[in-house]
Amino acid sequence: MFEGKKSLYILSAVATCLIIGAGVLLGYLQVNQRLSEAPVKVVAEPMPGVDSSTPERKTFIVGTNRVYLPEKVLDYSSVLIPVEKVEYDMLPGDTTYGRRLYRATDGFEIVNMVVLMGADRTSIHKPQYCLEGVGWQIDRSEQVLIPMDKPYPYQLPVTKLTLSGYLVGQNGEKTLRHGIYLYWFVAPDEITAEHKSRMWSVAKHRLLKGEIQRWAYIIYFSTCSPGEENVVFERMKVFIRESLPEYQLVPKAN
């Protein structure tokens, strides 16, 4: 009986030491870790925001910096897309954004968005939740590689989501649309299309290098009529090969 109690005391003492040690380590990491360089180009230009929940669609400034996205790519012109207030309120204050709507001369459109985390990694989350929350259904998810030739040849790993959903017109009519949603995550020395791989890399980097690994979540999105998915995907690949090297500053790709 005595030996059993003694073993219990020892185990309790060890567990207490581990809990205290973990707390001290986490506290040290929070205070002493530095933030890595950004893997995308950031410029000192204001990022606009808008509150669509108000009748007057009140505008505001999200931040004094934004991720640089080229204004013109191939035969596409573009406009800035403001950050919605509901998103701004939800994400950490040190999040940096970049987003543009590109339109080709034939009317084809591509949305390019970037979310760059700061010290708080919760700036980036799985996109599936947001897509389903705004009414898109994910019909297919697959991993693809897009061949890049700038700044050197490499294979860009991408998660490709094929979507379907109904767009509601001004008179309430519904139109079935499909969508191609491409995304990946990039750090200063890594690229991955998998959310779990990114999370594991953040933890490993933090413990081994004493640095908060800064990641960017990059998105390209376009909609189309049913049956046009392959054509749209091919156009998106051409656009990515031309636009991405303008702002993704990754010296080493997987």
N, C-alpha and C positions, 0 to 999 in steps of 0.2 A: 504493500500500500504506500509506504514511504517512498519507494523507488518510483512508483507511478506519479506521485505528486512532484517529486524532484524533476522528473523528465518534463512534466507539464510546465513547471516554472522555467526550465531552461528554454523550452520552445517558445514560451511567452516572451522571455527576455530577448531571444533572437529576433522574433517577429517585431517587437518594439524597436529594436535597433535598426532593423531594415526599414521600417516605416519612417523613423526619424532621419535615417541616412538618405532615403529617397526625397524626403521633404527638403533637406538641406541642399541636395544636388539640384532639385528643380528650382529652388530659390536662387541658387548661384547662377544657374543657366539663364534665368529670367533677367538677372541684373547685369551679368557680365558678357552675354553673347552679343556679337555685332551682326549687322545685316549685310548680306552679300550684295554684290553689284546686281543691277537689274539686267535681265536677259533681253530686254527690248529697249528701243530708243525712246527716251523721255524728253520732252521739250517744255520750256517754260511758257506755255500758252494756256489760257483758261479753258476748263472743261465745262460746258453748259449743262444745266439741269432743268427739268420741268416737272411741275406738279399737275399731272393730267386729271387728278381727282377734283380740281377746282374748275368752275365754269370759265374763268379767265385764263386757265393754263399758265399759272404763275411761273416765271422763270427765275433761276438763281444760279450761282456759280458753285459747282461741285468742288473745284480745287484750282489752284494756280498752275498746276502742271497737268499734262496729259500725255498718253502714249502717242507717239508720232505715227500717223498713217498717211501715206502719200495722197495728195489731193487729186492727182490724175494718174491713171494706170492704163496703158494701151489706149483704146478709144473710149475709156470710161471717164466720165466726170463724177464728182461726188459732193455730198453735203454731210456736215456733222450731224450725228444723231445724239440728242441730249440724253442724259441719264435720268430715268424716272425717279421721282422723290422716294417712292416706296422702296426701290432698290437701294438708293443712297442711304436711307434710314436703316436698312437691314444690314448692310455690310460695314466692316470696320472703317473708321475715319481715315486711316492711312492707305486706303485702297486708291490706286490710280487707274483711270479708265482711258480707253481709246475706242472710238466707234464711228464708222462712216457707212453711208449708203451709196453704193456705186451704181451708175446707170450707163450702159453702153449706148451707142448711137442707134441701135435697133430696138431699144427699150428693155433689154435684158438687165435684171438687177441682182446685185450681190451685196449682202450685209457683211461687213468685217468688224469684229469686236474683239477687244483685248481687255482682260481684267488682270492687273498687276498687284500682287499682294505686297504689304509692307511687313511689319514685324508680326502681325496677326495673320496666321495661316487660314483663318476662317473666311478670308476674302474669296477663296476658291472652293467650290463644292461640286458635287456631281450634277451635270446639266440635265439629267433625265427628270429630276424632280421639277425643275422650272418648266420644262417643255410640256410635261403632262399637266402642270398646274395652269397653263394658259390655253389648254385645249388641244394640243397636238398629241396624236397617238404615234408611238414608236412601233413601226411595222417591222423594222429590221435593224440590227446593230452588227457591225463587222469591223475588223481591223484591216486597213489597207495601207499601202506604201505609195507615196507620190515621189517620183524621181525629181530631184532638184539639181540644178547645175550652178547655182550661185550661193555663196561665194566660192564653192567648190562642189563637185558632184557628191551627193549623198541621198539616201532614201529617208524621206520624212514619214515617220509613223503617225497615222491618223485614225481616229475612230469616226466611222461614217454611219450616221443614223438616217434611215429613210423614214419619213414622217407622212402622216395624212391627217387632214382636218378640214373643217368647214369654215370658210370666211363669210362673215355676215355683212351684206351691203347696207347702204343707207336706208333702203326701203325694207330691210329685214330679210331679203332673199339670201339663201345659203348656196355657196359654190364650193364644191369639193376641190381641194388643192393638195398637192403632194409637196414635200420639201426634202432637200438634202442639207443635212446639218453636219459639218465637219469640225472636229476639234482635237486639240492636243495640248500638252503642257510642256513648257520649256523653262529651264533654269540656266544659269551661266555656263554649265558644262554638261547638261543632260537634256534629252528630249524623250518624252514618253506619251503614249496615247492612253495609258491606263492610270486611273485614279489611285488604285492601291499602290502601284509602283511609286507614284509621286509621294504619297504619304509615308511610305517606308524610307524613301530617300531623304525626306525632311528630317525624320527622327535620327537616321544614321549620321547624316551630315552634322546635325546639332551636337550629337554626343562625341563624334570623332574629331571634328574640326572646330568646335566651339563657335559656330557661326549659324545664323538663321539663313537657310537656303531660300533665296527669293525666287518664286515661280510666277510665271505668267500663263494665263489660260487664254488660248487663241481660238477664235471661232470664225468660220466662214459659213454663210447660210443663204440659200436661195430657194424660191418656191417655183412650182411648175404645174402644168396640167398632168393628170395621170397618163403614164406612158412615155413621158419626156425625161424621165430620171437619168438615163444614161447620157443623153445629150447634154443635160445640165451639168452633170458631174464632170464631163470632159471639159466643158467651158470653165468650170470652177478650178480645175487643175491647172489650166493655162494661166488663169488669173493669179493663182497662188504662186506659181513659179515666177511670175513677174513682180508681184507686190511684196511678198514676204521678205525677200532679201533687203528691202528698203528699211525694215525696222527690227527684224529679229537678229539680235546680236549674239549669236551662239557660236563660239569658236570651235566647238567639238560636238559632232552629232553622233548618235548611235548608229 
